[in-house]
Structures are given as structure tokens and as C-alpha cells.
Amino acid sequence: MTQWNVDAVMNIAERPDIVMVAGEGSWLTDNQGKRYLDFLQGWAVNCLGHSHPAIVEAISEQAGKLINPSPAFYNEPMIALSQLLVKHSGFDQVFFANSGAEANEGAIKLARKWGSKYKNGAYEIICFERAFHGRTLATMSASGKPEWAELFTPKLAGFKHVPLNDINAVLAAINKNTVAVMLEPVQGEAGVIAADPLFLRQLREVTKKQDLLLIVDEVQTGMGRTGQLFAHQHADIQPDMMTLGKGLGGGFPLSALLVTDQVACFDFGDQGGTFNGNPLATAAGLAVLTELIRPGFMDAVNEKSQQLSRSLKTLQQHDRYGLIKSVRGQGLLQAICFHRPVAKELMKRAFQAGLLINATQADVIRFMPSLLISEDEIGLMEDIMLQQVLNR
């Protein structure tokens, strides 16, 4: 990497000694000309792959017209994307932001505002162990990562954490100060751990009965990732709030908080952001959602999901050293779980072989390819994993 001096870049992550310079579809290219089959896709960000023509065209065209008039004014892509999201989600109103953490922060603020107005000042939110909701102080407090327990203390008060898929633990945690329950339909950072559909339906029943809000964090699971447009749709429930990010912009920074009319109680000045809802970002989001709702798109995603599942199970069957414990996940968000903490070493081997995967836990590798991944590319991933990673 002799032509770049990276000393001015804050060192917040372990990065290899290369620079990524180009991407197309399921492939990334580094500054040395090496190509990588990308089953990471920016942590499920590039739902249509790298530099999808529809996104490139939308951004290019919009940049020539209007980039940011300020959030004090409506703009055309903001309105169009809001209407399309409402039409396909069952929610009534949309607030746009720039990151998943910012959308989740908005959900937390709105829940507390609703509690102050309609529930005698209730403010506590029940969250779940091992959950991940972002890296702001509030969203880190809402998260249930054990590694963060003593990080950046004191944490923001008002969050209780209970085990996922345990409705009795939720019931025991409810008190007069409880205003909402917040969860990921699939806990991605925890190692692709899904909330059971029955548990989601029980949560919806309990929250309605107890006059609590149900918030689903679909920053990672939304935008077709699990085989439905939104993961909670697998359980056939309608939450009160939903947050989106990552795949919503297809690689461009964009997130959203979707709510029902009954919950939307912000007063002017309560929520905002300099770049929120800008036409460049929402034009990208509009291009993404337009692709996802095309006839047959989600059918193809589910077909590729089944192929990915078969490939990962094939890896387990042909695992010469007996490393693989299980395969789990939903749609094109899947994981291999190992008997031992070997994930980081296997991820490094895959990188050397030109395959990008993610060791989300010491014993879990996560696969998050483009929703447009091809059958041949899934097959190539399987070959690399078998020949150059697992059985090396």
C-alpha cells in the first residue's frame, strides 16, 4: 500500500493493508488489482450489490438537480420514497435519517415522548440480551452486548434486558414505567439468532394488552434481506414503529423511522437533522425500493436463499475436521456456527482466498451477500470455503 499514507485515518477497526478501489455486483477490487467475492456487502448494506446501475443513475441524475435544500423544505424524492414505504409497510409516516443508530435513537426518543404524553411519564424500554441497536450512547445502552457493559459508563438509564424468545421474562420486566419493547427480528451481530415467529406474535399481543409500543429494529433485516420485504412480516404482525437502514440506501447513507399515526407525537423541534431526508439520499432509496418491489424479485431472493442454505449445509457435511456445529439464519442472512472459536482464523483464510465473510462472534461466521447474488457465485463461495478455508 505504498502509494497511500493512512496515518490520518482514525484507527477504529482492524483493517488489512489494502485499499478497496472499485466494486461491481458481488465483486470488490483492491488497489493491487485483486478481486474479492463479497459475501459481506458492507454488513448487508449493498442489497443490490456494488454500484448497481439503478442507484448510480438515480444519484447521478439527482446530483445534477438538487442535493440538499435543507430539511426545512419538502423535496420530491423524500415525498416519493415516503409514500412508497408507507404503501408497502403498513405504517403511516416516515422520518428519514442517515444511519441505523440515528433511526433507533429517534425511535427511543419518540417512545419516551409518547410515554410522557399518554402513559403518565413512562420511559423504560424492554430490550434483549445480545441485541445490537447502534453505537450512540442511547443505542449502546439499549443494546445487550456483554462486551459493552462497562464501556462509556454511565450508560443511559431506562433499559431492561431479558432473554430473547422468553415471553415470561418480558412479562416479569413490565412495570408502571414501561413504555415499549424493542427488538431485532434476527439478532445479526449476536450471530444471526432469530426471534421465533410465535414469540413475535406473543409480544404483539402482550404489548397491545398492556398499552405498550412494539418497536422492531430492521436496520439489518429490512429491505428484503430475510426473504420478505421486512422480517416481522414472517410472523404476520404490525408493530408500532420500525427502523430501517443499511440496505435502504443500497450503499448510500440513509435510514428511516416508520410509525403509525397513533404514535407520531413529536412536536416541532423535537427531532431533526441537517442532512435528514435530503434528495440525494432519498433518490438512492427510491431506486432501491423500486427494484425490490418489482414482480418476481423477492421470489428470486427466496430461491437464492434456499441455495445458500444448501451450500452451507454441504460445507457442514464435507467439513473434514468437524469444525461446524450448525447452520442457521433466514433469507440471505445466514451463519455457520462452530464448535470452537475458529471464526476469525477462517475469515482470514477466506480473505486470502479472495472471499469476504464476517466473523461476527468467535464461533460464528455470517454471510450477507447481495440480494442479486448469482447461483454461480454461491457455488464459487462453496468451493472456496471447502477447498481453501475449512479443509486447508
Phi, psi and chi 1 to 4 in degrees:
 res  aa     phi    psi   chi1   chi2   chi3   chi4
   1 MET       -   41.3 -157.9  169.6   62.4      -
   2 THR   -66.6  -26.2   55.3      -      -      -
   3 GLN   -84.5   -3.5   67.2 -170.7  101.3      -
   4 TRP  -122.8  137.0  -80.8  -77.3      -      -
   5 ASN  -108.4  113.3 -176.0  -24.9      -      -
   6 VAL   -97.4   10.7  -60.5      -      -      -
   7 ASP   -60.3  -27.1  -68.7  -13.7      -      -
   8 ALA   -81.6   -8.3      -      -      -      -
   9 VAL   -88.6  122.8  179.0      -      -      -
  10 MET   -58.9  133.6 -173.1  175.1  -70.8      -
  11 ASN   -88.2   88.1 -168.9   16.5      -      -
  12 ILE  -113.1    0.8   59.5  165.7      -      -
  13 ALA  -151.4  151.7      -      -      -      -
  14 GLU   -78.8  109.8 -175.9  179.4   -3.5      -
  15 ARG  -117.0  144.0  -62.5 -177.8  175.5  106.8
  16 PRO   -70.7  163.9   25.1  -33.0      -      -
  17 ASP   -84.7   56.7 -168.5   27.5      -      -
  18 ILE  -141.2  170.0   58.4  166.0      -      -
  19 VAL  -128.6  127.2  174.9      -      -      -
  20 MET   -78.6  129.7  -66.4  -59.9 -175.9      -
  21 VAL  -119.8  -16.3  -63.3      -      -      -
  22 ALA  -157.1  154.2      -      -      -      -
  23 GLY  -150.0  143.7      -      -      -      -
  24 GLU  -150.4  120.6 -177.6  177.6    4.9      -
  25 GLY    61.2 -120.5      -      -      -      -
  26 SER   -94.6   14.4  -67.0      -      -      -
  27 TRP  -126.1  138.4  -65.1   86.7      -      -
  28 LEU  -114.6  148.3  -90.2  174.8      -      -
  29 THR  -125.5  133.5  -56.5      -      -      -
  30 ASP   -95.4  178.8   70.5   15.7      -      -
  31 ASN   -67.9  -11.0   58.8  -57.6      -      -
  32 GLN  -100.0    4.6  -61.1  168.7   -0.6      -
  33 GLY    87.1    2.7      -      -      -      -
  34 LYS   -78.0  137.2 -177.8  175.7  178.1  178.7
  35 ARG  -103.1  144.4  -61.4  177.3   77.0 -129.6
  36 TYR  -126.5  131.6  -58.8   82.1      -      -
  37 LEU   -77.9  117.1  178.7   58.7      -      -
  38 ASP   -98.7  101.6 -169.3   -2.5      -      -
  39 PHE  -102.7   21.6  -89.9   67.8      -      -
  40 LEU  -110.2  -46.9  179.0   62.2      -      -
  41 GLN    48.3   50.7  -70.1  -68.2  -12.4      -
  42 GLY    63.5   33.1      -      -      -      -
  43 TRP    60.9   58.3  -70.3  -72.5      -      -
  44 ALA    68.0   21.4      -      -      -      -
  45 VAL   -81.9  -50.0  165.6      -      -      -
  46 ASN   -83.2   75.2  -52.5  -51.3      -      -
  47 CYS   -64.7  -25.5   62.3      -      -      -
  48 LEU  -103.7   14.2  -59.6  179.7      -      -
  49 GLY    85.4 -177.5      -      -      -      -
  50 HIS   -77.3  130.8  -66.1  -78.6      -      -
  51 SER    52.5   50.2  -60.8      -      -      -
  52 HIS   -62.1  135.4 -171.3  -82.8      -      -
  53 PRO   -53.6  -37.8  -26.1   33.7      -      -
  54 ALA   -64.9  -38.2      -      -      -      -
  55 ILE   -72.4  -43.8  -59.5  174.9      -      -
  56 VAL   -58.9  -45.1  172.3      -      -      -
  57 GLU   -64.9  -43.4 -179.0 -179.4   -5.9      -
  58 ALA   -63.5  -44.2      -      -      -      -
  59 ILE   -66.6  -44.6  -67.8  173.8      -      -
  60 SER   -61.9  -45.8  -59.9      -      -      -
  61 GLU   -65.3  -43.4 -178.6  180.0  -18.3      -
  62 GLN   -68.6  -36.3 -173.9   59.7   47.9      -
  63 ALA   -62.2  -28.1      -      -      -      -
  64 GLY   -80.1  -10.4      -      -      -      -
  65 LYS  -108.8  -53.3  -64.7 -164.9  -62.0 -174.4
  66 LEU  -164.5  126.5  179.4   65.1      -      -
  67 ILE   -99.8  -49.5  -67.1  177.7      -      -
  68 ASN  -156.4  104.1 -167.7  -10.2      -      -
  69 PRO   -83.5   -2.9   33.1  -35.8      -      -
  70 SER    93.0  150.0  108.2      -      -      -
  71 PRO   -71.5    1.9   23.9  -32.2      -      -
  72 ALA   -76.2   -7.8      -      -      -      -
  73 PHE  -128.5  151.0  -55.2  100.0      -      -
  74 TYR   -70.7  154.7  -65.3  111.7      -      -
  75 ASN  -138.3  159.7   65.3   73.8      -      -
  76 GLU   -61.8  -50.5  -67.9 -178.7   73.7      -
  77 PRO   -63.5  -34.5  -22.9   34.4      -      -
  78 MET   -58.2  -46.7  169.5 -156.6  -71.0      -
  79 ILE   -66.3  -46.3  -63.9  168.3      -      -
  80 ALA   -64.0  -43.1      -      -      -      -
  81 LEU   -68.8  -39.0 -179.3   54.7      -      -
  82 SER   -57.9  -47.2  -62.7      -      -      -
  83 GLN   -63.4  -39.5  -69.2  175.6  -22.7      -
  84 LEU   -71.5  -38.1 -156.9   57.7      -      -
  85 LEU   -64.6  -44.0  -78.2  168.6      -      -
  86 VAL   -61.5  -43.4  163.6      -      -      -
  87 LYS   -59.8  -35.3  178.5  179.8  178.5 -178.9
  88 HIS  -106.3    9.8  -70.0  -82.8      -      -
  89 SER  -124.0  -23.5   69.3      -      -      -
  90 GLY    88.9   -1.6      -      -      -      -
  91 PHE   -91.6  173.7  -65.9   92.9      -      -
  92 ASP  -113.2  -30.0  -58.9  -51.2      -      -
  93 GLN  -139.4  152.7  -60.7 -177.6   34.1      -
  94 VAL  -131.1  133.3 -176.7      -      -      -
  95 PHE  -115.1  124.3  167.0   76.6      -      -
  96 PHE   -94.6  142.9  -69.8  113.8      -      -
  97 ALA  -138.9 -161.1      -      -      -      -
  98 ASN  -114.7  -19.4  -50.2  -70.3      -      -
  99 SER  -145.9  161.1   69.0      -      -      -
 100 GLY   -61.4  -40.2      -      -      -      -
 101 ALA   -60.2  -39.6      -      -      -      -
 102 GLU   -67.8  -38.1 -168.7  177.9  -10.5      -
 103 ALA   -64.9  -42.3      -      -      -      -
 104 ASN   -67.2  -37.3  -76.1  -26.6      -      -
 105 GLU   -59.8  -41.0 -174.0   99.2    7.2      -
 106 GLY   -63.0  -39.2      -      -      -      -
 107 ALA   -64.4  -41.2      -      -      -      -
 108 ILE   -63.3  -45.0  -67.4  166.0      -      -
 109 LYS   -62.8  -42.9  -71.8  171.4   63.8  177.9
 110 LEU   -67.0  -38.6 -175.3   56.7      -      -
 111 ALA   -61.3  -42.5      -      -      -      -
 112 ARG   -68.1  -37.0  -71.0 -170.2  170.0 -169.6
 113 LYS   -63.4  -44.0  178.7   78.7  175.1 -171.0
 114 TRP   -62.8  -41.7 -174.7   84.9      -      -
 115 GLY   -64.3  -36.4      -      -      -      -
 116 SER   -70.7  -30.8   70.3      -      -      -
 117 LYS   -87.9  -36.3  -69.3 -173.5   71.5  170.4
 118 TYR  -123.3   -4.1  -56.7  117.4      -      -
 119 LYS  -138.8   43.6 -156.6  168.2  168.6   58.6
 120 ASN    55.0   36.5  -59.9  -45.0      -      -
 121 GLY    82.3   11.9      -      -      -      -
 122 ALA   -59.2  140.7      -      -      -      -
 123 TYR  -143.0  -14.0   65.2   94.6      -      -
 124 GLU   -76.6  141.6  -72.2 -175.1   -9.5      -
 125 ILE  -120.3  128.6  -60.7  176.6      -      -
 126 ILE   -83.5  121.9  -63.2  171.9      -      -
 127 CYS  -119.6 -169.1  -58.6      -      -      -
 128 PHE  -130.3  145.9  -67.7   86.3      -      -
 129 GLU   -57.6  136.5  -65.0  171.4   -0.5      -
 130 ARG    74.4    5.6  -55.8 -176.8   71.0 -176.8
 131 ALA   -69.4  157.0      -      -      -      -
 132 PHE  -133.2  120.9  178.4   85.9      -      -
 133 HIS  -123.5    1.0  -63.4  -63.6      -      -
 134 GLY   135.2 -177.9      -      -      -      -
 135 ARG  -119.1   13.5  -72.9 -174.8  169.9   85.8
 136 THR   -76.1  167.2   67.1      -      -      -
 137 LEU   -61.4  -40.2  -79.7  175.3      -      -
 138 ALA   -68.0  -45.0      -      -      -      -
 139 THR   -73.6  -28.0   55.0      -      -      -
 140 MET   -67.5  -35.7  -72.9 -176.8   74.9      -
 141 SER   -67.6  -35.1  -58.3      -      -      -
 142 ALA   -73.9  -28.1      -      -      -      -
 143 SER   -69.0  158.2  -61.6      -      -      -
 144 GLY  -116.9   30.1      -      -      -      -
 145 LYS   -73.9  120.3  -72.8  170.7   67.5   75.7
 146 PRO   -62.1  -28.1   15.0  -26.2      -      -
 147 GLU   -66.8  -19.0  -48.8   94.2  -73.3      -
 148 TRP   -95.4    1.9  -74.5   -2.2      -      -
 149 ALA   -55.9  -40.2      -      -      -      -
 150 GLU  -109.0   10.5  -58.7  -57.1  -38.9      -
 151 LEU   -88.4  131.7 -169.5   61.1      -      -
 152 PHE    56.8   39.8  -53.7  129.5      -      -
 153 THR   -73.3  154.6   54.3      -      -      -
 154 PRO   -78.4  141.0   29.6  -34.3      -      -
 155 LYS   -72.2  163.9  -67.5  -71.8 -161.3  -53.1
 156 LEU   -69.3  129.4 -176.5   67.9      -      -
 157 ALA   -74.8  162.0      -      -      -      -
 158 GLY   108.1   17.0      -      -      -      -
 159 PHE  -127.1  132.5  -60.6   96.2      -      -
 160 LYS  -115.0  140.6  -70.5 -174.9  175.3 -178.4
 161 HIS  -117.6  129.7  -65.7   88.8      -      -
 162 VAL  -129.3  164.8  -59.8      -      -      -
 163 PRO   -67.1  142.7  -19.9   32.1      -      -
 164 LEU   -67.5  146.8 -173.5   67.3      -      -
 165 ASN    67.7   21.9  -69.4  -37.7      -      -
 166 ASP  -121.3   92.2 -172.8  -19.4      -      -
 167 ILE   -67.3  -30.3 -165.4   64.3      -      -
 168 ASN   -67.0  -35.4  -70.3  -35.2      -      -
 169 ALA   -66.5  -36.7      -      -      -      -
 170 VAL   -63.8  -48.1  174.0      -      -      -
 171 LEU   -59.0  -39.9  -71.8  168.4      -      -
 172 ALA   -69.0  -25.2      -      -      -      -
 173 ALA   -84.7  -14.9      -      -      -      -
 174 ILE   -74.0  132.6  -64.3  172.2      -      -
 175 ASN  -143.5 -171.5   60.9   47.0      -      -
 176 LYS   -65.6  -18.7   64.2 -178.2  178.5   63.5
 177 ASN   -92.3   -3.8  -68.7  -39.4      -      -
 178 THR   -74.5  131.7  -53.8      -      -      -
 179 VAL  -116.9  -24.3   70.3      -      -      -
 180 ALA  -160.8  164.5      -      -      -      -
 181 VAL  -121.4  133.4  177.5      -      -      -
 182 MET  -129.5  130.1 -178.6  177.4 -174.4      -
 183 LEU  -155.3  160.7   84.4  162.2      -      -
 184 GLU   -91.2  131.8  -54.5  155.7  -85.6      -
 185 PRO   -60.2  -30.6  -25.4   35.6      -      -
 186 VAL  -134.7  123.0 -179.1      -      -      -
 187 GLN   -78.3   99.8  -67.4 -176.4  -24.6      -
 188 GLY   -71.9  -53.7      -      -      -      -
 189 GLU   -64.9  -27.8  -69.1  -66.4  -47.2      -
 190 ALA   -72.3  -12.6      -      -      -      -
 191 GLY   119.5   29.3      -      -      -      -
 192 VAL    61.6   64.6 -170.4      -      -      -
 193 ILE  -109.6  117.8  -58.7  169.8      -      -
 194 ALA   -89.1  142.5      -      -      -      -
 195 ALA   -74.6  131.8      -      -      -      -
 196 ASP   -65.5  137.2 -172.8  -86.1      -      -
 197 PRO   -54.4  -38.0  -27.0   35.2      -      -
 198 LEU   -64.0  -40.7  174.3   59.7      -      -
 199 PHE   -62.5  -41.0  176.2   68.3      -      -
 200 LEU   -62.7  -40.6  -71.5  173.7      -      -
 201 ARG   -67.6  -38.1  -70.4 -168.5  -71.2  -89.7
 202 GLN   -64.0  -40.9  -69.8  172.3  -31.6      -
 203 LEU   -60.2  -43.9  -89.9 -174.6      -      -
 204 ARG   -63.5  -39.9  179.9   68.0  -75.2 -169.6
 205 GLU   -66.3  -44.6 -178.1  179.3   -9.0      -
 206 VAL   -66.0  -44.8  165.2      -      -      -
 207 THR   -65.6  -37.0   50.9      -      -      -
 208 LYS   -65.8  -44.7  -79.0 -173.2  174.8  179.9
 209 LYS   -64.7  -36.1 -174.9  175.2 -179.9  178.7
 210 GLN   -96.4    7.0  -55.6 -106.8   15.2      -
 211 ASP    57.9   49.9 -167.3   26.4      -      -
 212 LEU  -116.4  156.5  -54.7  175.4      -      -
 213 LEU   -87.1  143.9  -56.5  177.4      -      -
 214 LEU  -111.1  119.1  179.1   58.9      -      -
 215 ILE  -113.2  123.3  -53.0  167.4      -      -
 216 VAL  -107.9  124.0  -71.0      -      -      -
 217 ASP   -88.4  101.6  173.4   -8.8      -      -
 218 GLU  -110.5   31.5  -64.0 -122.8   23.5      -
 219 VAL   -58.2  -42.5  169.9      -      -      -
 220 GLN   -95.1  -34.8 -175.2  166.7  137.4      -
 221 THR   -87.4  -15.1   57.3      -      -      -
 222 GLY   -75.8  177.2      -      -      -      -
 223 MET    61.1   46.3  -54.2  -50.5  -68.9      -
 224 GLY    83.5   -2.0      -      -      -      -
 225 ARG   -59.4  -35.7  177.4   56.9   51.8 -177.0
 226 THR  -100.8    6.7   66.5      -      -      -
 227 GLY   102.3  -11.0      -      -      -      -
 228 GLN  -118.3  160.9  -67.8  -90.7   17.7      -
 229 LEU   -57.4  -40.3 -163.9   54.7      -      -
 230 PHE  -132.2  139.6  -50.9  112.8      -      -
 231 ALA   -65.3  -32.3      -      -      -      -
 232 HIS   -65.5  -16.7   68.7  -91.5      -      -
 233 GLN   -67.2  -20.8  -67.1  172.5  -26.0      -
 234 HIS   -62.1  -29.9  -70.1  -75.1      -      -
 235 ALA   -94.6   -1.3      -      -      -      -
 236 ASP    57.0   50.3 -166.1   26.3      -      -
 237 ILE  -122.4  161.3   62.5  168.4      -      -
 238 GLN  -122.5  104.2 -179.7   61.2   48.0      -
 239 PRO   -72.2  176.8  -14.2   29.5      -      -
 240 ASP   -89.4  -29.9  -59.6  -66.2      -      -
 241 MET  -140.8  150.6  -61.3 -167.9 -145.2      -
 242 MET  -141.6  137.0  174.3  174.1   68.9      -
 243 THR  -109.4  141.7   57.2      -      -      -
 244 LEU  -127.4  155.9  -62.3  173.6      -      -
 245 GLY  -167.3 -144.9      -      -      -      -
 246 LYS    37.2  -97.4  -65.6 -173.1 -177.3  -67.2
 247 GLY   -65.0  -16.4      -      -      -      -
 248 LEU   -58.5  -39.1  178.1   59.5      -      -
 249 GLY   -95.9   -2.9      -      -      -      -
 250 GLY    61.7   24.0      -      -      -      -
 251 GLY   120.5  -18.9      -      -      -      -
 252 PHE   -91.8  139.0 -159.1   93.2      -      -
 253 PRO   -60.5  112.3  -22.1   33.6      -      -
 254 LEU  -161.4  135.5  177.4   64.9      -      -
 255 SER  -142.8  173.1   65.3      -      -      -
 256 ALA  -154.4  148.3      -      -      -      -
 257 LEU  -114.8  119.0  167.1   61.3      -      -
 258 LEU  -108.4  134.9  -74.9   72.8      -      -
 259 VAL  -140.7  162.2  -56.6      -      -      -
 260 THR   -83.8  161.0   61.7      -      -      -
 261 ASP   -58.4  -34.3  -76.6  -25.5      -      -
 262 GLN   -66.8  -22.1  -69.7   74.0   19.6      -
 263 VAL   -99.2  -23.7  176.7      -      -      -
 264 ALA   -70.6   94.8      -      -      -      -
 265 CYS  -129.4   16.7   60.8      -      -      -
 266 PHE   -62.1  138.0  -83.0  142.1      -      -
 267 ASP   -90.9  159.2  -67.7  -41.3      -      -
 268 PHE   -53.8  131.1  -68.8  167.8      -      -
 269 GLY    94.9  -13.9      -      -      -      -
 270 ASP   -69.8  -33.0  -75.5   -9.8      -      -
 271 GLN  -143.8  146.4 -174.6   67.2  -25.7      -
 272 GLY   176.5 -166.6      -      -      -      -
 273 GLY   167.1  138.0      -      -      -      -
 274 THR   -56.0  -39.7  -55.4      -      -      -
 275 PHE  -101.7   -0.4  -58.3  105.9      -      -
 276 ASN   -66.7  126.7  -67.8   -0.8      -      -
 277 GLY    75.1   17.6      -      -      -      -
 278 ASN   -64.5  150.0   73.1   78.9      -      -
 279 PRO   -65.0  -27.3   15.8  -26.9      -      -
 280 LEU   -67.7  -46.2 -161.2   59.4      -      -
 281 ALA   -67.9  -45.0      -      -      -      -
 282 THR   -71.6  -25.1   49.7      -      -      -
 283 ALA   -65.4  -40.2      -      -      -      -
 284 ALA   -62.8  -45.8      -      -      -      -
 285 GLY   -62.3  -37.9      -      -      -      -
 286 LEU   -64.6  -40.0 -175.1   59.1      -      -
 287 ALA   -63.0  -41.9      -      -      -      -
 288 VAL   -63.1  -53.1  168.7      -      -      -
 289 LEU   -64.0  -35.6 -175.0   52.0      -      -
 290 THR   -60.2  -39.5  -60.3      -      -      -
 291 GLU   -66.9  -43.5  -67.0  -63.3  -46.0      -
 292 LEU   -65.6  -30.3  -95.0   56.5      -      -
 293 ILE   -93.8    5.2   61.1  175.6      -      -
 294 ARG   -63.4  143.2  -70.5 -169.4 -169.9  -79.0
 295 PRO   -54.5  128.8  -25.4   34.4      -      -
 296 GLY    90.1  -11.7      -      -      -      -
 297 PHE   -62.2  -50.5 -173.2   97.3      -      -
 298 MET   -70.5  -28.6  -65.5  -50.1  -56.6      -
 299 ASP   -60.8  -42.2  -68.2  -25.0      -      -
 300 ALA   -66.2  -39.0      -      -      -      -
 301 VAL   -59.4  -43.8  169.5      -      -      -
 302 ASN   -68.2  -33.3  -77.4  -64.8      -      -
 303 GLU   -65.4  -43.7  -70.5  174.8    5.8      -
 304 LYS   -67.1  -34.4  -57.7  -62.7  173.1   53.4
 305 SER   -61.2  -43.0  -58.1      -      -      -
 306 GLN   -64.8  -38.7  -67.3  170.6   14.4      -
 307 GLN   -65.9  -41.5 -175.5 -171.1   -4.4      -
 308 LEU   -61.5  -42.3  178.7   59.2      -      -
 309 SER   -59.7  -44.4  -67.1      -      -      -
 310 ARG   -63.0  -40.3  -69.8 -167.4  -62.5  -91.6
 311 SER   -65.0  -43.1  -74.0      -      -      -
 312 LEU   -67.3  -35.2  -61.8 -175.0      -      -
 313 LYS   -71.0  -31.9  -70.7  173.5 -176.9  174.9
 314 THR   -63.7  -39.8  -63.9      -      -      -
 315 LEU   -59.0  -42.0  -62.5 -177.5      -      -
 316 GLN   -63.7  -41.4 -176.0  177.1   17.6      -
 317 GLN   -67.1  -31.0  -66.7  165.6    3.5      -
 318 HIS  -108.8   22.3  -65.7   86.7      -      -
 319 ASP   -78.0   99.4  171.9   17.3      -      -
 320 ARG   -61.5  -31.9 -174.8 -176.9  -54.7  163.2
 321 TYR  -101.7    6.0  -59.2  106.2      -      -
 322 GLY    64.1   37.4      -      -      -      -
 323 LEU   -79.1  -33.9  -63.9  172.9      -      -
 324 ILE   -81.4  127.9  -62.0  177.6      -      -
 325 LYS   -92.0  -44.8  178.8 -179.5  179.6 -179.3
 326 SER  -163.6  167.4   62.3      -      -      -
 327 VAL  -123.1  134.9  173.3      -      -      -
 328 ARG  -149.0  166.6   66.5 -171.7 -179.6 -152.8
 329 GLY   135.8 -174.2      -      -      -      -
 330 GLN  -147.5  134.4 -163.7  171.5   39.6      -
 331 GLY    62.6 -132.8      -      -      -      -
 332 LEU  -102.9   36.8  -70.8  174.0      -      -
 333 LEU  -128.9   92.5  175.7   59.2      -      -
 334 GLN  -132.6  166.6  -61.0 -164.2   33.7      -
 335 ALA  -148.8  153.3      -      -      -      -
 336 ILE  -108.6  130.5  -68.2  175.4      -      -
 337 CYS  -107.0  138.7  -52.6      -      -      -
 338 PHE  -112.6  158.0  -60.6   93.7      -      -
 339 HIS   -72.8  -23.8  -69.7  -73.2      -      -
 340 ARG  -131.1  163.8  -56.3 -162.6  -57.5  -85.9
 341 PRO   -77.7   70.9   28.4  -35.6      -      -
 342 VAL  -109.6    2.0  -63.9      -      -      -
 343 ALA   -61.3  -42.9      -      -      -      -
 344 LYS   -65.7  -40.5 -166.8  169.1 -176.0  178.9
 345 GLU   -65.4  -41.1  173.0   58.6   29.8      -
 346 LEU   -67.8  -35.6  -63.4 -179.3      -      -
 347 MET   -62.6  -39.6 -178.1 -176.3   72.6      -
 348 LYS   -65.9  -40.8  -70.4  180.0  178.2  178.8
 349 ARG   -61.5  -43.3  -69.4 -174.9 -168.1  176.5
 350 ALA   -62.0  -41.7      -      -      -      -
 351 PHE   -60.1  -44.3  176.6   78.8      -      -
 352 GLN   -61.2  -32.2  -67.1  168.2   -2.1      -
 353 ALA   -86.5   -0.2      -      -      -      -
 354 GLY    88.2   27.9      -      -      -      -
 355 LEU  -126.5  128.3  172.8   66.0      -      -
 356 LEU  -101.5  116.5  -57.1 -178.5      -      -
 357 ILE  -133.8  176.0   50.9  179.7      -      -
 358 ASN  -130.2  121.5  172.8 -127.8      -      -
 359 ALA   -87.2   87.9      -      -      -      -
 360 THR   -74.5  -25.7 -178.1      -      -      -
 361 GLN  -137.4  168.0  -62.5  -71.5  -41.1      -
 362 ALA   -61.1  -25.2      -      -      -      -
 363 ASP  -121.9   20.8   57.2   -8.5      -      -
 364 VAL  -138.0  132.3  179.1      -      -      -
 365 ILE  -113.4  132.7  -76.1  178.2      -      -
 366 ARG  -108.6  141.8  179.1  171.9   47.5  170.1
 367 PHE  -119.3  122.3  -62.0   78.9      -      -
 368 MET  -136.9   64.0  -57.8  169.1  -75.4      -
 369 PRO   -72.7  171.0   30.4  -36.8      -      -
 370 SER   -57.0  147.0  160.5      -      -      -
 371 LEU   -66.7  -13.4  -57.2 -174.5      -      -
 372 LEU  -103.1   17.8  -65.8  172.5      -      -
 373 ILE   -54.7  141.5 -171.9   80.1      -      -
 374 SER   -92.7  162.8   72.2      -      -      -
 375 GLU   -61.1  -40.5  -66.0 -179.1    6.7      -
 376 ASP   -64.0  -37.1  -72.2  -14.8      -      -
 377 GLU   -70.9  -35.8  -71.7  164.0  -18.0      -
 378 ILE   -64.9  -41.2  -66.5  175.4      -      -
 379 GLY   -62.7  -39.2      -      -      -      -
 380 LEU   -66.1  -41.2  178.9   57.2      -      -
 381 MET   -57.0  -45.6  175.3  -82.5  -64.1      -
 382 GLU   -59.7  -43.9 -178.7 -176.9  -37.9      -
 383 ASP   -63.8  -44.5  -70.1  -17.2      -      -
 384 ILE   -63.2  -44.5  -66.5  173.0      -      -
 385 MET   -61.7  -42.1  -72.8  -66.8  -64.2      -
 386 LEU   -69.8  -50.3  -84.4  176.1      -      -
 387 GLN   -85.3  -32.4  -61.3  168.3   17.6      -
 388 GLN  -118.4   -6.0  -58.9 -178.1   61.0      -
 389 VAL  -118.9  -64.9  179.8      -      -      -
 390 LEU   -72.0  -46.7  -73.8  171.3      -      -
 391 ASN  -104.5   23.2  -63.9  -30.5      -      -
 392 ARG   -70.6      - -163.6  175.6   79.7  178.8
